[in-house]
Amino acid sequence: MSHFKEELKNLARAKKHKIRMKTILNRLINHEILTKEEARDVLINISHGSYNESQIASFLTVYMMRSITIDELQGFREALLEMCIRVDLSSHNTIDLCGTGGDGKNTFNISTLSSFIVAGAGTKVAKHGNYGVSSISGSSNVMENLGIKFTTDTDHLNRCVDQAGIAILHAPLFHPAMKNVGKIRKDLAVKTFFNMLGPMVNPSFPQNQLVGVFNLELARMYAYLYQNTDINFSILHSLDGYDEIALTGPTKIIKNDKEGMFHPADFGLSVVSSKEIEGGETVEESAALFINIIEGKGTATQNNVVCANAAMAIATVTHCTPLEGFEQAKESLFLGKAKKALHILQELSK
């Protein structure tokens, strides 16, 4: 009898949520906005399987057609952090290098390569990543191809940071509540607000963050949200649309206490063409390109782009100048320190 009552409760709850999603969609279509609490609740309800795929797809689609508000973004972020599997890496002063993706530029895996260069330079990294959704090959696709073990085991991840200087945190393992969204995002194959959330929901809660975003509006929103935390951050947006320093033109940089512009000439470099930083057409090609660059066999442009992004991460944590960070990054790459970090991680994964 108690089982029957529980079933009735579940049916009632499901019906309530279904009506609520219909109401929410109508509000959003009428250009109304959600409160932070409403945004949080919707994402929690999605994770509980309260809505069907069509409703979820419709909800995601609305946010492709209008800008997300700060309250909505904050509500979504709070929901994901509340539901995530946390991992304690707090004995290390870590940084996450993570872009939102969704810039449609098909670059090679710049932030992931930069992460290994940063680790090789002695700054600890907690790299949050995922499979490619709107891109051919995400960070996790390449790491998996290279034999890196995905796990939520805290001891293993701390060992990775201790010995390799870097731990890989595969997002789906730490955000199991979002399994109802993964297939829909893949089917849609375009950027959604989950691209915006990715860098903000690292389950290890790193003390430092280098974030690349795909537009200036989002850069401002990130800055506003991060300024209400104790995170030491640098936010990057290339003015021609890249979610990282691309060296194809100037890059806007926003930090805790200042903002400014970065130009390739600041590192003594020339502006490059977008063609020079394109990625592979398959996961295998992307992984081969990754290995080629980390072994120091990349083109001058590829090397400079990853070192420029690594430089900003090193400067964010150590408070050295970006130029000093650039020199440390080049040393890490060309003396094989970044490659060593990868090899240690591969060994620990066996």
Disulfide bonds with the S-S distance in Angstrom:
none
